[in-house]
Each structure stands twice: as structure tokens, then as C-alpha cells.
Amino acid sequence: MFQQILVPLDGSPRAERAIPVAARIARASQATLVLVQVIDLARDLSWQVAASPFTLSDALDAEYRGANNYLHELKVSEALRDLHVRIIVTTGRASQTILALAQPEKIDLIVMSSHGYTGFKRLVLGSVTQQIERHSQVPVLILRDQAALAGEHLGDTHPVRVIAALDGTAYAETILPAAVELSKTLSSPEAGMLHLAMVIPEKRQGTDKTSDEYNKAIHEAHGYLTMLSQNLRKEQTQLTVTTSISVQSNVRDALIELAERGSQMEGVGAFTGYDLIAMTTHGREGIERMMRTSVAEQVLDAAKVPLLIIHSAQELEPEQPASEMEIFAGPIGLL
């Protein structure tokens, strides 16, 4: 599935932590790595022009040479030995440029650290990550400093365990192909692990978790997850599929608790959590965005484990009534 993997870089060691993970995926799937550095004319060059007699053209030439040399050194490094690697240096706003590259370059996965530098530039690059995860229509794997996905030892001791956050809609399911492929690719030669999770917020719409409405929602959720997990097991022989449903007041906290500590799990012994969370995000803007923050972004801000995120424009058909399960669970990526 993964044939063209894009890695955005900014020259910082933290951003480079995406390289070992991207390289591992590329080796397992025989994919091409596309290393990209974007020169932001307003951010990267204005101080050079103001502090020296160089013209904008001189400063831009210097930035291009530096970026090309930097990416070429990475291309021929030991970490990328025997891989097909392409490098791209371009100008523009980082998030917009990276998103714009995805289609013409036929990118099917973006691998990046959550941010690069510290201080003000960290805020800028954090915003870049947020914009990419909010709008990318290809999967984005966002790495964390604290998690095993940031190291070369990934998958050496256990299969890569992915939790997929679902809500009963086709919209949320758009993350599943990438989640399955990533777990299988990084777990090889062992079988991958995918956990299908649904969180039903309690005390929503004036009810509680002992009401008939909640019981119906949980019953529907069980049926949905059972059907989905059975289908996945038939299609994916090298994949272990498990499921869970929880009723909690905060969807974000429930997902993070499940991912980081393996709560709500039964019959798994000393299981201690997952390697990453996979989910969709909607990418609303303006007033609607201010009123309804995506759970995906809340998880991105708070979770210590990596995230696999994709923006999906799929919605329920207008004439299709929401089931009780959807009413109470709420589309996770839409909240």
C-alpha cells in the first residue's frame, strides 16, 4: 500500500527522528522515501536580508544550497542505505506546500515529528503539524519523543499494536486501511495487532449509562464491532483483531487511557497499552471549528503515543437517520 512516503524536515534533530521509522516502513513495503524541506521566504529569509547586504535572490540561493546539501547528506546516510530516496527543496508556506505536494508526487503516507525547534519556531512548526493533520487526505503518522515509534528498535520485541477509534460511520472507517497496513508492515514477520475501540460519552442528551437508550447504543456498538472485526479477520490473515466499548464522560481521555495503559481490556494478561492511535479528523474552519474542536486534535495535544491521522470528507447521507449508537457515541472525528 505505501509506495511513496513523504518526510518533512526542517534541519532539526527532532524532525529527523521521523527518518528511522519512515525508512523501516519503506524497506518493508519497497517504497520510495521523499525527503522535503520547505523554505518559507517570509520566515527564513527576512532576517538574513535585514541583517546583511545580500539581496533576496542571494539569500534564497544560499538557502537552496544549504537545504540541498542537508537533504543529500541524509539521502546517502547509513540510515537510508539501499533505499530509493528522492529529495525536494521548494519554497512556500510549509503546511500548504507539503499538502500540495501529496497529489502530484503520489504520496500515500506522511511521516513527521510533532514539531522541530523550541521557542517561537516550535510554535510555528507545531502549527504546521496541526494544519497537515487537519487537512491531509493521505494518512499522516505523527511521532512522539516519548514513544517507541521514534526509535530504530521498533517492532523488535512485540507486534506494533494500533488502536483504531471508531464511531459506527464509514467516515471513521477511512483510517482502517492505513492502520492495518502500518501495523502489518512494522510488525513483520509477526502478525500485526489492531484494536477497534468505541467510546460512548455518558450523561449525553439527558440520559445516563443505565438507561434503555444507552443499552441500545451499546448493543448496536457490539454488533457493529463484531461484524467489522470478523470481516477484517477474513481479509487479513496476518492480523490479530480485538475490540472494546467503553462508556465514559470524556472521549479524548478514554482513548488516551486505553492507548497508554490498556484499560478496558479483558483477557490480555499484562498488556500495557498500544503503540499508536489511528483516527480521522474533519478539518473544520471558522466559527464552526471554534464551536467544535476535533477529538483527533485533542488527542494530538494530550497523548504521548504517536498518532496516525487522516482527514476525511465523508459524511452520512442526509436522508440516512443516525442510529442510537451514533447519537450517543458521536462521530469521534467530528466532536
VODO-626883 format. One record per residue (C-alpha): residue number from 1; x, y, z. Coordinates in Angstrom, 3 decimals, decimal comma, m for minus. Example, Ala and Ser with C-alpha at 12.3 -4.5 7.8 and 13.67 -1.06 7.14 Angstrom:
2
    nr          u          v          w
     1     12,300     m4,500      7,800
     2     13,670     m1,060      7,140
This chain:
335
    nr          u          v          w
     1      0,000      0,000      0,000
     2      2,700      2,500      0,939
     3      4,734      3,285     m2,178
     4      5,647      6,967     m1,776
     5      6,437      8,150      1,765
     6      6,979     11,849      2,391
     7      9,135     13,042      5,314
     8      9,022     16,818      6,008
     9     12,278     18,091      7,516
    10     13,342     21,441      8,968
    11     17,005     20,821      9,789
    12     16,379     19,930     13,423
    13     17,382     16,637     15,126
    14     13,830     16,216     16,392
    15     12,365     16,332     12,883
    16     14,989     13,788     11,789
    17     13,598     11,281     14,291
    18     10,970     10,511     11,668
    19     13,629      9,081      9,360
    20     14,249      5,670     11,033
    21     10,521      4,946     11,197
    22      9,914      6,068      7,613
    23     12,924      4,015      6,481
    24     11,623      0,910      8,223
    25      8,241      1,288      6,523
    26      9,919      1,921      3,170
    27     12,109     m1,189      3,440
    28      9,170     m3,404      4,387
    29      6,952     m2,124      1,569
    30      9,696     m1,386     m1,002
    31      8,573      2,222     m1,071
    32     10,331      5,416     m2,133
    33     11,215      7,994      0,512
    34     10,635     11,620     m0,435
    35     12,602     13,986      1,828
    36     11,211     17,522      1,688
    37     12,413     20,836      3,056
    38     10,290     23,936      2,502
    39     11,908     27,372      2,531
    40      9,444     29,928      3,859
    41     10,510     33,216      2,267
    42      8,884     35,372      4,931
    43     10,114     33,323      7,899
    44     13,507     32,001      6,786
    45     14,879     34,821      4,649
    46     13,613     38,121      6,044
    47     16,138     38,230      8,881
    48     19,026     37,435      6,519
    49     18,132     40,272      4,157
    50     17,638     42,715      7,037
    51     20,941     41,787      8,727
    52     23,206     41,739      5,668
    53     23,787     43,471      2,330
    54     22,675     40,347      0,461
    55     19,703     40,632     m1,857
    56     16,682     38,369     m1,512
    57     17,948     36,390     m4,502
    58     21,334     35,838     m2,826
    59     19,694     34,736      0,402
    60     17,368     32,382     m1,443
    61     20,262     30,823     m3,371
    62     22,125     30,276     m0,112
    63     19,066     28,647      1,493
    64     18,569     26,379     m1,509
    65     22,202     25,254     m1,486
    66     22,118     24,622      2,250
    67     18,876     22,671      2,079
    68     20,010     20,612     m0,895
    69     23,315     19,749      0,786
    70     21,499     18,838      4,006
    71     18,993     16,539      2,294
    72     21,690     14,966      0,108
    73     23,727     14,076      3,203
    74     20,675     12,376      4,652
    75     19,999     10,595      1,361
    76     23,422      8,929      1,343
    77     23,487      8,269      5,108
    78     23,707      4,786      6,580
    79     20,131      5,029      7,872
    80     18,823      5,176      4,294
    81     21,236      2,695      2,760
    82     19,748      0,610     m0,085
    83     16,557      2,693     m0,189
    84     15,233      4,653     m3,137
    85     15,281      8,258     m1,906
    86     14,271     11,484     m3,643
    87     14,842     14,972     m2,271
    88     12,732     18,078     m2,826
    89     13,602     21,647     m1,843
    90     10,890     24,189     m2,540
    91      9,506     27,493     m1,289
    92      6,196     28,479      0,258
    93      4,228     28,120      3,455
    94      5,338     24,820      4,955
    95      1,955     23,219      5,658
    96      0,333     24,352      2,418
    97      3,335     23,306      0,338
    98      3,581     19,858      1,914
    99     m0,140     19,269      1,401
   100      0,097     20,482     m2,198
   101      2,936     18,023     m2,926
   102      0,901     14,984     m1,923
   103     m1,127     14,549     m5,103
   104      1,442     15,266     m7,838
   105      4,076     13,219     m6,005
   106      1,556     10,381     m5,463
   107      2,261     10,373     m1,718
   108      0,353      7,767      0,269
   109      1,899      8,345      3,719
   110      3,427     11,338      5,511
   111      5,734     10,608      8,452
   112      6,722     13,531     10,672
   113      7,613     14,567     14,200
   114      5,115     16,718     16,047
   115      7,457     19,714     15,924
   116     11,094     20,585     15,426
   117     12,702     23,537     17,138
   118     11,902     25,111     20,515
   119     10,538     28,545     21,431
   120      8,782     30,622     18,777
   121      9,869     28,379     15,918
   122      8,457     25,401     17,818
   123      5,066     27,130     17,832
   124      5,338     27,719     14,091
   125      6,242     24,098     13,367
   126      3,611     22,841     15,791
   127      1,108     24,789     13,729
   128      2,492     23,123     10,587
   129      1,770     19,695     12,095
   130     m1,718     20,781     13,103
   131     m2,515     22,109      9,635
   132     m1,243     18,956      7,960
   133     m3,169     16,577     10,207
   134     m6,275     18,741      9,854
   135     m6,323     18,754      6,058
   136     m4,232     15,869      4,698
   137     m6,231     13,415      2,609
   138     m3,408     10,895      2,861
   139     m2,536      9,264      6,200
   140     m0,170     11,216      8,464
   141      1,940      9,387     11,051
   142      2,830     11,881     13,786
   143      5,637     10,712     16,074
   144      6,325     11,483     19,725
   145      9,574     11,873     21,632
   146      8,492      9,505     24,399
   147      7,280      6,567     22,313
   148      8,989      3,539     20,783
   149      7,953      4,568     17,292
   150     10,706      7,195     17,435
   151     13,460      4,554     17,572
   152     15,101      2,028     15,305
   153     14,181     m0,792     17,686
   154     10,517     m0,519     16,710
   155      8,853     m3,908     16,476
   156     11,886     m5,853     17,730
   157     10,149     m7,223     20,822
   158      6,435     m7,193     20,034
   159      3,979     m6,590     17,185
   160      3,065     m2,975     16,537
   161     m0,275     m2,506     18,291
   162     m2,672      0,006     16,760
   163     m5,895      1,252     18,315
   164     m8,428      2,485     15,753
   165    m11,001      4,930     17,144
   166    m14,392      4,262     15,530
   167    m17,946      5,561     15,864
   168    m20,012      3,335     13,587
   169    m19,705      5,501     10,463
   170    m17,931      4,987      7,158
   171    m16,283      8,349      7,835
   172    m14,311      6,987     10,805
   173    m13,500      3,760      8,965
   174    m11,429      5,604      6,341
   175     m8,398      5,266      8,640
   176     m8,602      1,448      8,736
   177     m6,674      0,541      5,538
   178     m3,683      2,639      6,629
   179     m3,900      1,384     10,223
   180     m3,949     m2,239      9,061
   181     m1,094     m1,744      6,617
   182      1,065      0,127      9,112
   183      0,667     m2,495     11,832
   184      1,359     m5,360      9,407
   185      4,326     m3,602      7,809
   186      6,023     m2,658     11,063
   187      5,245     m5,963     12,808
   188      6,586     m8,247     10,062
   189      7,428    m11,102     10,263
   190      4,999    m11,246     13,206
   191      1,288    m10,628     12,765
   192      0,076     m7,080     13,287
   193     m2,383     m6,101     16,045
   194     m5,430     m3,883     15,526
   195     m7,836     m2,938     18,292
   196    m11,204     m1,457     17,290
   197    m12,400      0,913     20,016
   198    m15,630      2,820     20,533
   199    m16,268      5,340     23,305
   200    m19,829      6,278     24,217
   201    m19,905      9,524     26,258
   202    m22,046      9,091     29,371
   203    m24,759     11,537     30,508
   204    m25,285     12,854     26,999
   205    m28,644     14,261     25,914
   206    m30,056     13,982     29,437
   207    m29,538     10,251     29,834
   208    m27,156      8,064     31,817
   209    m25,367      4,836     31,128
   210    m28,046      2,716     32,807
   211    m30,832      3,958     30,505
   212    m32,521      1,935     27,772
   213    m31,069      4,315     25,191
   214    m27,541      3,575     26,305
   215    m28,184     m0,134     26,471
   216    m29,435      0,016     22,899
   217    m26,417      2,052     21,814
   218    m24,028     m0,439     23,411
   219    m25,886     m3,366     21,840
   220    m25,602     m1,750     18,404
   221    m21,933     m0,978     19,013
   222    m21,235     m4,627     19,893
   223    m22,952     m5,772     16,710
   224    m21,071     m3,259     14,581
   225    m17,648     m4,108     16,026
   226    m18,300     m7,836     15,794
   227    m19,204     m7,551     12,113
   228    m16,248     m5,294     11,330
   229    m13,723     m7,436     13,214
   230    m14,959    m10,636     11,545
   231    m14,606     m9,060      8,111
   232    m11,088     m7,863      8,909
   233    m10,032    m11,301     10,138
   234    m11,254    m12,871      6,899
   235     m9,421    m10,310      4,762
   236     m6,237    m10,016      6,843
   237     m4,783    m13,341      7,919
   238     m1,625    m11,686      9,305
   239     m3,578     m9,505     11,729
   240     m4,889    m10,005     15,257
   241     m8,115     m8,024     15,765
   242     m9,633     m7,180     19,156
   243    m12,448     m4,828     20,206
   244    m13,700     m2,818     23,173
   245    m16,551     m0,463     24,076
   246    m16,396      1,983     26,967
   247    m18,876      4,472     28,409
   248    m17,040      7,483     29,793
   249    m17,640     11,197     30,155
   250    m14,659     12,311     28,035
   251    m13,891     10,674     24,680
   252    m10,365     12,063     24,487
   253     m9,387     10,875     27,964
   254    m10,939      7,459     27,370
   255     m8,957      6,941     24,153
   256     m5,693      8,077     25,730
   257     m6,236      5,881     28,791
   258     m6,971      2,899     26,583
   259     m3,986      3,567     24,330
   260     m1,412      4,294     27,014
   261     m2,471      1,876     29,748
   262     m4,647     m0,703     28,045
   263     m7,651     m0,057     30,282
   264    m10,967     m1,642     29,305
   265     m9,086     m4,706     28,070
   266    m10,110     m8,205     29,126
   267     m8,165    m11,427     28,954
   268     m4,874     m9,897     27,871
   269     m2,759    m10,527     30,958
   270     m0,024     m7,923     31,491
   271     m0,989     m5,889     28,426
   272      0,273     m2,324     28,921
   273     m1,218     m0,349     26,038
   274     m0,775      0,440     22,378
   275      1,960      1,808     20,169
   276     m0,235      4,346     18,374
   277     m3,764      5,682     17,942
   278     m5,371      5,793     14,482
   279     m8,329      8,075     13,779
   280     m9,936     10,501     11,355
   281    m10,271     14,248     11,638
   282    m12,646     16,590      9,849
   283    m10,690     19,826      9,435
   284    m13,436     22,379     10,010
   285    m12,571     26,042      9,891
   286    m14,006     29,353     11,086
   287    m16,845     29,669     13,607
   288    m17,843     26,008     13,319
   289    m14,287     24,999     14,187
   290    m14,302     27,273     17,275
   291    m17,517     25,627     18,464
   292    m16,486     22,008     17,867
   293    m12,863     21,033     18,377
   294    m11,934     17,720     16,768
   295    m11,296     14,881     19,200
   296     m8,351     13,992     16,953
   297     m6,743     17,341     17,735
   298     m7,486     16,960     21,437
   299     m5,765     13,579     21,372
   300     m2,873     15,019     19,373
   301     m2,353     17,679     22,036
   302     m2,549     15,317     25,020
   303     m1,397     11,827     24,010
   304      2,154     10,575     24,471
   305      1,815      7,831     21,872
   306      2,121      8,525     18,132
   307     m0,975      9,197     16,043
   308     m1,992      8,025     12,593
   309     m4,493     10,561     11,261
   310     m6,321     11,173      8,011
   311     m8,720     13,918      7,020
   312    m11,940     12,541      5,578
   313    m14,736     14,489      3,927
   314    m17,154     11,564      4,087
   315    m20,442     12,241      5,829
   316    m23,614     10,293      6,468
   317    m26,166     10,714      3,672
   318    m28,674     13,462      4,615
   319    m31,633     11,104      4,375
   320    m29,976      8,437      6,497
   321    m31,053      8,746     10,153
   322    m28,380      8,318     12,779
   323    m28,663      5,163     14,864
   324    m28,857      5,328     18,635
   325    m25,218      4,231     18,689
   326    m24,203      7,226     16,575
   327    m26,372      9,615     18,597
   328    m24,606      8,757     21,822
   329    m21,135      7,908     20,603
   330    m20,980     10,848     18,253
   331    m18,621     10,668     15,277
   332    m15,257     10,711     17,055
   333    m13,568     12,797     14,390
   334    m16,430     15,318     14,370
   335    m16,664     16,198     18,057
